[in-house]
Each structure stands twice: as C-alpha cells, then as structure tokens.
C-alpha cells in the first residue's frame, strides 16, 4: 500500500496512556514524528516500538515553542504536515478524506473538527472544537508570540496557525478522548488560564496583533467581564449541552470556570 505523503507530528510529554492508541491509527502516513519534552514514563519506549521518529525538545521560555520548532528543525519529508496531540485519534473516514483533499492544489491548509469526549462520554452538543492543524509547511506556521516564561507550557495551545492562501474544512472528525483523569484536565486548564491572562494583557498593549474571529470574540467578552456567563448560557442552553446529561453540564461549568479563572488572573496581574 502506498503511504499517504503527509508528515504527522505528535507533540507529547508523559503520554504513555494515550500514545499507543494515537500512533496505532497513523500507519497509513509516510512519516510519523513524536516530539517529546523529557518524558519520565514509557512515552519514548512506546514511540520507538511503534516505529516513530523521536525528537527531544527543550524549551528556553521564548519563541519558538514545540510545534514551530519542529517545523524549523525536523527533517520533514513531505510538504503536507498534520499536527496531533496524543489524545487525538484519527478515523479511517478522516484519513481517506485528507488523502483525497490534499491533492487539490487550490488549498494550502485545512481545518479539522473534533468529536469530543468528557468523563468517558461522547458529547453530541455544546460548542464544537476545531483547529487548522493540517497545512503545507511552505505556506503556514503557528503565530509568533513573544513571551517570557508566562507559564510552563512549552507547546502552542491557543496560538493559531497563520496559513497563506485558501483553507478548507475536513468533514470527517478526529476523536478527542483523553484517557487521563479529571484531575489532569483541571490542572491543564489552570495552566492554560495563566497563559491566557498574560496573552490578553499583551494584546491590550499591542495595536497590530493578528487575531482570528473566535479570538476577537473571546477577548472582547473578557474585556466586558461577561465571558463566563455568556459561555455557559451558550454551551448549555443555546447549543443544547443539557442533552448530553450530567457530563454536558459539568463540561459547560468547567469551561465557564476556566474563563472566570482567566478574568481573575488578569485582575491579579494588573493590580500587582
């Protein structure tokens, strides 16, 4: 079978629980690279056993972070690059679709949509999750943000890719299902909220920051102080999150609290 000419980059740190399921579904791609950040579990053993190339990344607290670093330093054999996290699992439908769509020369990138799980349950409602994680290496990179150790996050999480030219949408979804526990989810979003607070304050100082539509809406609502309430009302009622049962309620509450954390941390930083 001819391999699909896409280089898949999976960014990891201590992902022994999620990585086997992630890598097992990527066998049809011609290049598979795992970029690690000093894992202390069996992440590297698993990656090498499943025939992935392994690169080690040590962040110095400044630009570039992990994904841009991989674009700049990895020996990428293909023009098309797919970025995944270890808790993101491709499906046959997704792989078949991108195999076909990357042959269209009018597109330089594609937005990927996700099928989300929370507390073990597949969610059908609430706000969807998507990102432009498939693009040509000569036409895209993650936005450059000057930061000085705002947090310990060494990978682009909320930085979005800047892609030249036309960006399409992949209809088939990628499964987003973290096998780690709820405590991990809470710790992760605590770190994310610290980064978001610093990012918000940086944007307030800059007049030339390029933002996506979603980022403009998010930061605009943060400015009013209404984002936690607006998010919960939208996710749980307007987007029918209540139909997902208690898991839909918990997710809407956790996410609205996440935005409340950001607002609180912004006030704390400003009053120092």
C-alpha positions as CSV (number, residue, x, y, z in Angstrom):
1,X,0.0,0.0,0.0
2,X,1.3,3.4,-0.9
3,X,1.8,5.6,2.1
4,X,0.0,9.0,2.3
5,X,2.5,11.8,1.7
6,X,1.9,13.6,5.0
7,X,4.3,14.1,7.9
8,X,2.4,13.7,11.1
9,X,3.9,15.4,14.2
10,X,2.6,14.3,17.6
11,X,3.6,16.5,20.5
12,X,3.9,14.7,23.8
13,X,5.1,14.7,27.4
14,X,4.3,11.7,29.6
15,X,1.6,10.4,27.3
16,X,2.1,6.6,27.8
17,X,-1.7,6.2,28.4
18,X,-2.8,7.9,25.2
19,X,0.1,7.4,22.8
20,X,-0.4,3.7,21.8
21,X,-4.0,4.4,20.6
22,X,-2.9,7.5,18.8
23,X,0.1,6.0,16.9
24,X,-1.7,2.8,16.0
25,X,-4.1,4.8,13.8
26,X,-1.4,6.6,11.9
27,X,0.1,3.7,10.0
28,X,-1.0,4.9,6.6
29,X,1.1,8.1,6.7
30,X,4.6,8.1,5.2
31,X,6.3,9.9,8.1
32,X,5.5,9.9,11.8
33,X,7.4,12.1,14.2
34,X,7.0,12.3,18.0
35,X,8.3,15.5,19.6
36,X,8.9,14.9,23.3
37,X,9.6,17.2,26.2
38,X,11.6,15.0,28.5
39,X,9.0,12.4,29.4
40,X,9.7,10.3,32.5
41,X,7.2,7.5,31.8
42,X,7.3,5.0,28.9
43,X,6.4,7.5,26.2
44,X,9.7,7.2,24.3
45,X,9.8,3.4,24.6
46,X,6.3,3.2,23.1
47,X,7.0,5.7,20.3
48,X,10.2,3.8,19.2
49,X,8.5,0.5,19.4
50,X,5.8,1.8,17.1
51,X,8.4,3.0,14.6
52,X,8.0,6.7,15.1
53,X,10.9,9.1,14.8
54,X,11.6,10.7,18.2
55,X,12.9,14.3,18.7
56,X,13.6,15.9,22.0
57,X,12.6,19.5,22.6
58,X,13.8,21.6,25.5
59,X,12.1,25.0,25.7
60,X,14.1,28.1,26.8
61,X,10.9,30.1,27.6
62,X,10.8,32.0,24.4
63,X,9.9,31.7,20.7
64,X,9.7,29.1,19.1
65,X,7.6,26.6,21.1
66,X,7.4,23.0,20.2
67,X,5.3,22.9,17.0
68,X,7.1,25.8,15.4
69,X,10.4,24.3,16.5
70,X,9.5,21.1,14.8
71,X,8.6,22.9,11.6
72,X,12.0,24.6,11.7
73,X,14.2,21.6,12.8
74,X,12.6,18.3,11.9
75,X,13.6,16.5,8.7
76,X,10.2,16.8,7.2
77,X,9.9,14.6,4.1
78,X,6.5,15.9,2.9
79,X,5.0,19.2,2.0
80,X,1.9,18.5,4.0
81,X,2.1,18.5,7.8
82,X,-0.6,17.2,10.2
83,X,-0.2,18.2,13.9
84,X,-1.9,16.0,16.5
85,X,-1.9,15.6,20.3
86,X,-1.6,12.2,21.9
87,X,-5.3,12.3,22.9
88,X,-6.5,12.9,19.3
89,X,-7.3,9.7,17.3
90,X,-7.9,9.7,13.6
91,X,-10.5,7.6,12.0
92,X,-10.5,5.7,8.6
93,X,-13.0,8.2,7.3
94,X,-10.8,11.1,8.3
95,X,-7.7,9.6,6.7
96,X,-9.5,8.7,3.5
97,X,-10.8,12.3,3.2
98,X,-7.5,14.0,3.7
99,X,-5.7,11.6,1.4
100,X,-8.0,12.8,-1.3
101,X,-8.2,16.5,-0.4
102,X,-4.5,17.3,-0.2
103,X,-4.4,16.5,-3.9
104,X,-6.4,19.7,-4.6
105,X,-3.7,22.4,-5.5
106,X,-6.1,25.2,-4.6
107,X,-5.8,24.5,-0.9
108,X,-2.9,25.3,1.4
109,X,-4.5,24.1,4.6
110,X,-7.5,22.5,6.2
111,X,-9.4,23.0,9.4
112,X,-10.0,19.8,11.4
113,X,-13.1,19.3,13.5
114,X,-13.3,17.0,16.6
115,X,-15.6,14.6,18.2
116,X,-15.3,15.4,21.9
117,X,-15.5,13.0,24.9
118,X,-15.7,14.2,28.5
119,X,-15.6,12.0,31.6
120,X,-15.8,9.0,29.3
121,X,-18.9,10.1,27.5
122,X,-19.2,11.1,23.8
123,X,-20.7,14.6,23.6
124,X,-23.1,15.5,20.8
125,X,-24.0,19.0,21.8
126,X,-22.4,22.2,23.1
127,X,-19.7,24.1,21.4
128,X,-17.7,22.3,18.8
129,X,-13.9,22.2,18.8
130,X,-11.8,22.7,15.7
131,X,-8.3,23.9,14.6
132,X,-6.3,24.4,11.4
133,X,-3.8,21.6,12.1
134,X,-3.2,20.4,8.5
135,X,-1.2,22.6,6.2
136,X,1.7,22.9,3.8
137,X,5.0,23.6,5.5
138,X,5.9,26.2,2.9
139,X,2.6,28.1,3.5
140,X,2.0,28.0,7.2
141,X,3.3,28.3,10.8
142,X,2.0,29.0,14.2
143,X,1.7,32.6,15.2
144,X,4.7,34.2,16.8
145,X,4.0,35.4,20.3
146,X,6.8,36.9,22.3
147,X,6.6,35.5,25.8
148,X,8.9,35.3,28.7
149,X,8.0,32.2,30.7
150,X,4.4,33.2,31.3
151,X,3.8,29.5,32.2
152,X,5.5,26.2,31.8
153,X,3.5,25.4,28.6
154,X,6.2,24.6,26.0
155,X,3.8,23.9,23.2
156,X,1.4,26.1,21.2
157,X,-2.0,25.6,22.7
158,X,-4.0,28.7,21.9
159,X,-1.7,30.1,19.3
160,X,-3.3,29.6,15.9
161,X,-1.6,28.7,12.6
162,X,-1.2,31.5,10.1
163,X,-1.7,30.0,6.7
164,X,-1.2,31.7,3.3
165,X,-4.0,31.1,0.8
166,X,-7.2,29.0,0.8
167,X,-8.1,26.9,3.9
168,X,-10.7,24.2,3.5
169,X,-12.6,22.1,6.1
170,X,-12.3,18.3,6.6
171,X,-15.8,16.9,7.2
172,X,-14.8,13.7,8.9
173,X,-14.0,14.3,12.6
174,X,-11.0,13.3,14.7
175,X,-11.8,11.7,18.1
176,X,-10.6,13.8,21.1
177,X,-10.6,11.5,24.1
178,X,-8.1,11.8,26.9
179,X,-7.6,8.6,28.9
180,X,-6.2,10.6,31.8
181,X,-8.3,11.6,34.8
182,X,-10.4,14.6,35.7
183,X,-7.6,16.0,37.9
184,X,-5.3,16.1,34.9
185,X,-8.0,18.1,33.0
186,X,-8.3,20.6,35.8
187,X,-4.5,21.0,36.2
188,X,-4.1,21.5,32.5
189,X,-6.7,24.3,32.3
190,X,-5.2,26.0,35.3
191,X,-2.0,26.3,33.4
192,X,-3.9,27.4,30.2
193,X,-5.7,30.1,32.1
194,X,-2.4,31.6,33.4
195,X,-1.2,31.8,29.8
196,X,-4.4,33.3,28.5
197,X,-4.3,36.1,31.2
198,X,-0.8,37.1,30.1
199,X,-1.8,36.9,26.4
200,X,-4.8,39.1,27.0
201,X,-2.7,41.8,28.7
202,X,-0.2,41.6,25.8
203,X,-3.0,42.1,23.3
204,X,-4.2,45.2,25.2
205,X,-0.8,46.8,24.7
206,X,-0.4,45.8,21.0
207,X,-2.3,47.5,18.2
208,X,-1.1,45.2,15.4
209,X,-2.0,41.8,16.8
210,X,-3.5,39.4,14.2
211,X,-6.4,37.6,15.7
212,X,-8.9,35.1,14.4
213,X,-12.6,35.8,14.7
214,X,-13.0,33.5,17.6
215,X,-10.1,35.1,19.4
216,X,-11.6,38.6,18.8
217,X,-14.9,37.5,20.3
218,X,-13.3,35.8,23.3
219,X,-11.0,38.7,24.2
220,X,-13.8,41.2,23.6
221,X,-16.1,39.4,26.1
222,X,-13.2,39.1,28.5
223,X,-13.0,42.8,28.4
224,X,-16.6,43.1,29.5
225,X,-16.3,40.5,32.3
226,X,-19.2,38.6,30.8
227,X,-17.4,35.7,29.2
228,X,-18.0,33.0,31.9
229,X,-21.8,33.6,31.9
230,X,-22.1,34.0,28.2
231,X,-20.2,30.8,27.5
232,X,-22.2,28.7,30.0
233,X,-25.5,30.0,28.6
234,X,-24.4,29.4,25.0
235,X,-23.0,26.0,25.6
236,X,-25.6,24.6,27.9
237,X,-28.8,26.2,26.5
238,X,-28.3,27.6,23.0
239,X,-26.1,24.7,21.9
240,X,-28.2,22.1,23.7
241,X,-25.5,20.9,26.1
242,X,-28.1,19.8,28.5
243,X,-29.0,17.0,26.2
244,X,-25.6,15.4,27.0
245,X,-26.7,14.8,30.5
246,X,-24.6,15.5,33.6
247,X,-21.4,15.3,31.5
248,X,-22.7,18.2,29.4
249,X,-23.4,20.2,32.5
250,X,-20.1,19.5,34.1
251,X,-18.2,20.5,30.9
252,X,-20.1,23.7,30.5
253,X,-19.4,24.6,34.2
254,X,-15.7,23.7,34.0
255,X,-15.3,25.7,30.8
256,X,-17.1,28.7,32.2
257,X,-15.0,28.5,35.4
258,X,-11.9,28.4,33.1
259,X,-12.9,31.8,31.7
260,X,-13.5,33.0,35.2
261,X,-10.0,31.9,36.2
262,X,-8.6,34.0,33.3
263,X,-10.6,37.1,34.4
264,X,-9.4,36.7,38.0
265,X,-5.8,36.2,37.0
266,X,-5.9,39.3,34.7
267,X,-7.1,41.4,37.7
268,X,-4.4,39.9,39.9
269,X,-1.6,40.7,37.4
270,X,-2.9,44.2,36.8
271,X,-3.0,45.0,40.5
272,X,0.5,43.8,41.3
